Amino acid sequence: MGDSPNDMTDEQIEGLKKILALNAEHANQRFTDLAAEWGLGGIRHQLDELLAGLRDEDRPVVATALAVALGAYLDQFGPTGVVGRADTFRDHS
């Protein structure tokens, strides 16, 4: 490689593309693993049940936003159906 980033060879560029693709694949798998490991499907299920039992005006805004966010996360990264149970969550700190 020369002094400029534009001095990369075609082979180096292809190698970098492969590394970036592998990194993205690994990150996506980790997001999927977190959904199962933390029981996010179970948490979402229980949250949905709690919210369904309340009138719209009684639903906490933050809980509703969390339910939407968990749903979006699981739609993208989680397997279909309920994954785990809410009591499988552990504080890992």
Sequence and secondary structure as in RCSB ss.txt:
>XXXX:A:sequence
MGDSPNDMTDEQIEGLKKILALNAEHANQRFTDLAAEWGLGGIRHQLDELLAGLRDEDRPVVATALAVALGAYLD
QFGPTGVVGRADTFRDHS
>XXXX:A:secstr
  SSGGG  HHHHHHHHHHHHHHHHHHHHHHHHHHHHTTHHHHHHHHHHHHHTS GGGS HHHHHHHHHHHHHHH
HHS SS  S GGG     
